[in-house]
Amino acid sequence: MTPNSFYDGGFYKNKSEVLSQTEKLLNEGADFIDIGGCSSKPGTEEVSQEEELNRILPAIETILKKLPKTLISVDTFRSEVAAESLNAGACMINDISAGSYDQNMMKTVAKFQVPYIMMHIKGTPKTMRQKNHYNDLLKDLIFYFSEKIEAARSAGINDLIIDPGFGFAKNSTQNFELLKKMKLLENLEHPILAGLSRKSTIYKTLKITAKEALNGTTVMNTLALVNGANMLRVHDVKEAAECVALMEAYKVA
């Protein structure tokens, strides 16, 4: 619901567009609809909490009024936005900061007893490009998530999903390293979400644009599934669902 997301910013400006896109994604096989009101692309300035709520809440209301069985995830790092969204009918919180930006976030998620997606990031979307220094990328991520999982458990959260944060304080080389070694994150014993859809690692490597990066996204999604991903966060559900179906058939062959 942001005007400045790197790929689909400004696409869904009114209720009919929101509803049309939601119906399309559900018909193509989406399990959750993830709604965001504050872009996290590199270099982005934060919007106010009021503006974020003004973008998210009408979308939740519109979707649940027409499609009441829709499972809605809200992409936010603010506990008050999370609380109001959950009160409005959302059922999952997707936090790029894993509680780092708002000390009340984990308490809020625990209060509502909903699943919590915790992403890895260093710095903020505005500063993360300068934060991509690691002693050992995967070891650093495992240490980060071990601490976050302990904090979430202490807060009373039961359902945790980890997102290694492709593109967040990671350059293209690091993203490929992470993708290749992502199975190591299975040692944390929580579902892994991979968000690679149309990201710059794909289109810069191929010297194309984000609009041309669907085929590359499918390749990366396949590699993510091979290397331990349990969930995919995508723009193009039909193609991702086909990728998942083929991988499932391949596994049981």
Secondary structure as UniProt FT lines:
FT   TURN            3..4
FT   TURN            6..10
FT   HELIX           15..27
FT   TURN            28..29
FT   STRAND          33..36
FT   TURN            42..43
FT   HELIX           49..66
FT   TURN            68..69
FT   STRAND          72..75
FT   HELIX           79..87
FT   TURN            88..89
FT   STRAND          92..95
FT   TURN            96..99
FT   TURN            103..104
FT   HELIX           105..112
FT   STRAND          116..119
FT   TURN            125..127
FT   HELIX           128..131
FT   HELIX           137..155
FT   STRAND          160..163
FT   TURN            166..167
FT   HELIX           172..181
FT   HELIX           182..188
FT   STRAND          192..194
FT   TURN            197..198
FT   HELIX           200..206
FT   HELIX           210..212
FT   HELIX           214..226
FT   TURN            227..228
FT   STRAND          231..232
FT   HELIX           237..252
//
